[in-house]
Amino acid sequence: MARLLYVEASPRKDRSASIEVSRAFLEAYRASNPEDEIEKLDIWALDLPSFDGEALAAKYAGLNGVPLTTGQQAVWDDIRSLASSFLAADKLLMAVPMWNFGIPYRLKQLIDLISQKDILFSVDGSGYRGLLKARKAAVVYARGLDYLSAGSSTPEATYDLQRPYMEMWLRFIGITDISHIIVEKTLFGPEVDVEARTKAKQCAAAMAARF
C-alpha cells in the first residue's frame, strides 16, 4: 500500500480548473489503486506561521550548529509538523493555478517554511540532497491564458514562472519522476474553458491509471 499526498493550492474550489482536473486524476487513481491511502492537504485551511523572528533565528542557529532556544525549538517543531505529510508520502499530486505568472502566495509560503536543511534536504560534501522518500510527482497546472500554442501573446519561456519553479523545487527535495497536465485558456469563455478542462481531465485519468 502506498500513500499519495494531494496538495490543493487553489482557493476557488468548485470553480477551480486545477482542482477539477485533479479530481479526475484522483478518481482514476482510486480505481487503479484501491488499497492506497490518499491524504488531502488544502493549503488554504492550514495555519501557516510567518517565517520571521524565532523561525529565522532557528534556521540560522541550525545552519551554524548552535543549539536552539526553547522558543526557537517550538517554532521549528511546527515547521517539521507542516513538512510531515510530504515526508510520509510515497507519491505527490499537486493542483497549482497560475497567479501573476507564478504560483499562489500561500503555496510559496508553505514551500518557504518547509524547505529547510535536515527537513526536506540535507547538505554534505557533494552538495544538496533531497530527503523525500517519494520519487514520483504529478502536477496539474491551470492557466487563464495560453502559453503553449503558436502565436500566443504570452510566450512560455518568458512569462511562465509557474511550472519551472515547481519542478525545480520538486527536484531539489528529491523527486526524480515528474509528470504534468496543463489546462489553459480558462479565461477564454465558457466554450473554450469547458473544452480545455475536458481534454485535461482525459489526460489526467490516463496518467493516473499508470501512476
N, C-alpha and C positions, 0 to 999 in steps of 0.2 A: 504494500500500500504506500502510495506517495502522497505528499502534501503539496497542494497548489495554493499559492498566495495570490489573490486577486486584489490589485490596488486600484481604487476608483478615485480619479483625480478631478472629476467634473462635478460642480455643484448643481448642474441643470437636471440631473436625474432622468425622469421620463422623457425629457426633451433632448437629451444628450445623444449625439451620434456615436461618440466613443463608447458610451455605456450600452447603447442599443446593440452595437456590433459585438461588444464583449459578452453580452448576454447570449447572443447566438453561439459564440465560441464556447461558453460555459455549458450550454445545453448539449452541444455535440460532445464536449469533453466528458460530461457526466455519463452520457450514453456509452461511450467507449471505455470509460474508466470508473465503473460504478463503485469500486471499493476505495477509491482515492478520497482523501479529505480536502475540502476546499474552504479556505479561510478568506473572508472579505475584509479588506482594510479601507474604509472610507476616510480619506484624509480630512474631509470637512467635518467629521464627527470627532476627530482627535483633539485633545488638549495639547497643543504644541507650544512649548515654552519659548521665550525669546532666547537667542544664543548670544548672551552678553553677561556681564558681571561674573558671577560664580562659574558659569559654564565656560567662559573664555579662560578664566583663571585655571579651571580644572584641566582644560585642553593643554595649556602650556606647561602646567605642572607635570602632566603625564609625558609630554614630549621631552621634558628636561629631567625626568626621573625623580621628581620631587614628590614626596608623599602628599596626598590630598587632605585638605582640612575637612572637618565634618560637613560643613556646608557644601563644599565642592563635591564631596563624595555623594551627597544626597542628589545633587543635580546630575552627576554622572550616572547614578543608578537609574534615574528617569530616562536618560538618553539610551542607556542599554536596554531598558524596557521597550522603548519605541522601536529599537532595532531587532528585538527578539523574533518578531514574525518573519522578518527577512532571513534571519539566521536559521530558523527552523524549517524553512521552505525547501522543497526539492525542485520546484518549478515556479516561475513567476508569470502572471498575466497582468498587464498594466493598461488602463484606459486613460489616455492622455490627450486632452484637447490642446489646440494651439492658442496661446494668448500672446498678442503683440509679438508674433513670430517666434515665441519661445514656449515655455511651459507655465502653468498656473503657479502663482506665488506660494500657495500653500504646499504644493509638491516640492518646489525649490527649498522651502523652509524645512520640510521633513528631510530632504536629502542633505542639507547643510547640517542638520542636527545629528544625523546618524552616521554620516561619512567620517568616522573618526578612527585614528590609529588604535589597533587592537580591538576594534569593534567590527568594522566592515573591511578593514585592510590592515596589513602589517608592513613593516619596513625592515629590510635586512641588507646585507652587503650587495645583493643582486638587484635591489630596488624594491618596488611596491608589489605586494601580493594580495589579491582579493581573498576574503575569508568566507564567502558564502559557499555552502555546500551545493546549492543549486547551480547547475551548469547550463540551464535552458530557460529562455525567457521569450515571451511573445508580447508585443506592444501594439495596441490599437491607437493609431494617430488620427485625430479628427481635425479638419481644417475648413474654414469658411470659404476660402478661395482655392484656386487651382495652382499647384506648384509643379505638377508633373507633365502637363500637356504642352505640346509645341505651341509657341506663340503666347505663352502665359505672360501676364503683366507682372507676375511675382516670381522671378527666376529662383529656382530651388537653391542653387549654390549660394546666392546672395542673401536671400530672405529666410531660409529655413534654418532656424536655430533650435528647433524642436527635436527632430529625430537625431541630428548629430550629437547634441548634448546628452540625450537619454542613452544612446547606445555607447557613447564614450564612458558614461558613468557605470552602466551595466558591466562593461568590460573591465573597468577599474576595480569593481568589487568582486570580480571573479566569474562573471557569466561569459561563457565561450560560444554558446549557440543562441543567436538572437534572430528571431523571426519578426515580421511586422505586417500589419494590414493598415492601409491608408484609405480613409474615407474623406473625399474632398468635395468642394462646391456645395457645402451645406448652407450657404447664404445665397444660392443662385435661384431660389424659388422652389415651391413645393414639388414640382415635377422632377426637376434635376436632383433635388435633395433626396427624394424617395428612391430614385434610380441608383444614386451613389450609395445609399445605405444598403439597398438590396444586394448590389454586387459585392459590397464589402462583407455583408453577413454570409453570403455564399462562400467567399474566400475564407472567412473565419471558421465556419463549420468544417470545411475541408481540412484546414490546418489543424484544428482541434482534434480531429479524429486520429491523427498520427502524432500528436504532441506527446 
